[in-house]
Every structure is written in C-alpha cells, then in structure tokens.
Amino acid sequence: MKAEMISVGTELLLGQIIDTNSQFLARLCAELGIDLYFETTVGDNPTRLQQVINQASQRSDLVILIGGLGPTADDLTKQVMATELNCQLVTDQVAQDKINHFYQESTKEKPHDADRMAQYLAGSQVFPNDQGFAVGMLKETKKTAYLVLPGPPAELQPMVTNYAQTALAQLNGSQRLIKSKVMRFFGIGEPALEDRLQVLIQAQTNPTLAAYAKQNEVTLRLTATGSDPDQVDAMLQTLSQQVLDLAGSYFYGFGDQNSLPAVVVAGLRQHQLTVTAAESLTGGLFQSQLTGISHASDVFPGGFVTYAPRAKEALVGVASDIIAKNGVVSEPTAIAMALGAQRVLQTDLALSFTGVAGPAALEGHPAGFFWVGLALPTGKVVTKAVTYPKPRNEVRDYAVKVGLKLIYDYLKDISNK
C-alpha cells in the first residue's frame, strides 16, 4: 500500500511549531508495512489544500491528513475534503454531547464553530478523541482511503495508538491485532538506553521496540502483533520485564500520557504521605508541575520560593552562617532548605533545589550545576549534585525531574519493604 502524509497548518510552514506527528506516523507506517512515499505540508488555504488532496488521491492508496480539525475559521480540512470527495459532513453525537457538556460546565465561551469538531465525513469509521474534542476518521473510497487526524500530538498519538493503528492494519490486509505499551524513563539519554537494550534491539522481530527522546525524558514504545489478544498482552509483558531487568533504575511509569508528577502524586496518595519544597533556581516550577495534577492537594499543603539568601533564612530558617560558610549553591544549604521546609509545614517529605540555572556562573559553579535535597520522615536528607549544561529553562525543568525521581525512588523503596 502506497501512502502519503499531508500536514495542514500555516504555523508549520512558518516554523512556529515543530512537526513531531510526521515522525510518529512514519514509524507507525513502517511497522505496519505501509510504504510512505510522500510528505507534504500545506498552509491553511482551502484552494492549495484541495490541490494537494487531489494530487495525493491520484498517486496514493492511503492519504493521511493531519490537523485543521479545530473550531477556528482556518480549520478547514474536513470542509475541503467534503467538497473534494462530494461527501456530506454528519455529526457524531457522542462527540457533540462531550462538547456541549464541557461548555455548559465551563466559564469559557463556546466558539461559534465548536460543533464542527464533532463532524465527520459520511460513511467514515470514526475515532474518538480521548484527549480533546475533534474526532478522527478513516474514509474509504473505491480508489483511496483517507485517515484524518487532529493536529495536537497529545490528541493524535493516543487516537492512533488506541484506535487508528488497528484500522490501518486491517486496511493493509492484515487481520492481526496490534497493541503498544509505552515505558517512560528519566536520567538516561536515548543512545545510552539503546546501548543497555542492545541485545533486545538486535533480536527484535515481534514485538518491536523503539526509543524516542522528548523533554528531558526517553519513552520506549513496545509494539506486538498477533491474532490472540491474550498472546499479544503476554508478549508485551515479557518484553517490558526484560527491559526493566536491563534499565529498571531509570524507569518510572507506563503510558503515553503519564508523567513524573502524576506518578509521584499517585504514589504519595497511596502511601498517605505529604511533601513540600523550598525552591531556589527552579523558582516554584516543582510546585507548579505538582499542582497541575488532580488530587495534588491531598499530598501538597504548600511550598516556598526561596530565591534570595534572605528568603531562605526568613521562610525556611536556613542559618545565615551556613550560607556564609558554604555558599548558596552547596550541599549544606540544600540540606538546611529541605529540613527547614519540612519543619515549617510539618510534612513527611520535603525537596530543596539550589543551583545555577545560567547563563552566568555563580560561586565558582558553572551554569547547569545544582543540588537537590530530599528530607525523609526519619530526618535524613538524600542529596544529589548534577551538572546539566543546557539552556536555562531546560536546566530548571531537569532539576524538577531530578527531585521528582528522588521521591519516586523513595516510594519504590518503601513499597518493596
């Protein structure tokens, strides 16, 4: 089967966003034995979009269209396709009810064209959007099949993984079931992870595994095919355990939409523990990420942004002589910050972050150097020094992840006892 992809969006042509969808879908096509011959990016212009769709229809068996399904005036993919295919747009009632419920419960004003997100080309197989509103679809004609997907990667990837990839496999003549499992890792780069898994990578046939680096983390997608669902699940379980045997110290969770903050909040709730933080170089980023997770209030009463030395002294009681003797960026200061935050808010755990986000050096330490401390219920403080020579905001994000991983490792340790 010959396929091509059409990515829709003027922002792509202007370089305002990075296209990660094409890479994800290209790898999927390769896994499914679908030959991807062409990739095109077109702006939000109905005439040019129609020209591109027409050209693709003449030379490809499968056309994958990405984006242009939203509620704004320039989201025209389905409308242009309806004209090109001489096909009506009809409404998926489940998606429509989801849209109506959201805006009834929200203070946000409903966009004029919001209901378009529930529309699909008549005769299509519809794919629900678990992370948004715009439905996806697979529309088959006598000559060409059209897979239409939302543009945001957080919506596209789960839709493809949970629904579309099995439909594509069947379209390509396979009745086999395709399932994937995503494993998430922190503290190891993609090349280093692949080195650890080399014996599995070299031996892979079914299931397969592929690593992807993203936002200071690495995800590993395991994909298995077969006719028996239980057999497919068993293959994924076996391979995931083999991966854990080789790289388990860097692993923190499963799932496309999972995250370190989500795993940590769930673990703290499970063990009925609370946490606070005293943040210097991260400036409240840990607290922001943690409170972005539902039920964070069960485990997080509050925290401190202790950016300047006087804030460290006034808010969490760091003794001035500790800073004078050791400096702001030091293990003793990190320990004092963690213990002080723990004492003030009477939490079970407390994190501290102090270091040099950059770009300039501080106290003889290079940009990207930082200390993280984790105060435990016993009064002991686990510390970690890291040098991560990247841009300022990447350093801050990485520091937060180091702190989250310290909590994760502690929770894992007490779970195993």
Secondary structure, DSSP 8 states (H G I E B T S, - for coil): -EEEEEEE-HHHHTTSS---HHHHHHHHHHHHT-EEEEEEEE-S-HHHHHHHHHHHHHH-SEEEEES--SSSTT--HHHHHHHHHT--EEE-HHHHHHHHHHHHHSSS---TTGGGGGEEETT-EEE--TTSS--EEEEE-SS-EEEEE-SSHHHHHHHIIIIIHHHHHHHTT---EEEEEEEEEESS-HHHHHHHTHHHHHH-SSSEEEEEEETTEEEEEEEEEES-HHHHHHHHHHHHHHHHHHHGGGEEEE-TT--HHHHHHHHHHHHT--EEEEESTTTTHHHHHHHTSTTGGGT----EE--SHHHHHHHH---HHHHHHH-SSSHHHHHHHHHHHHHHHT-SEEEEEEE--SSS-BTTB-TTEEEEEEE-TTS-EEEEEEE--S-HHHHHHHHHHHHHHHHHHHHHHHHT-
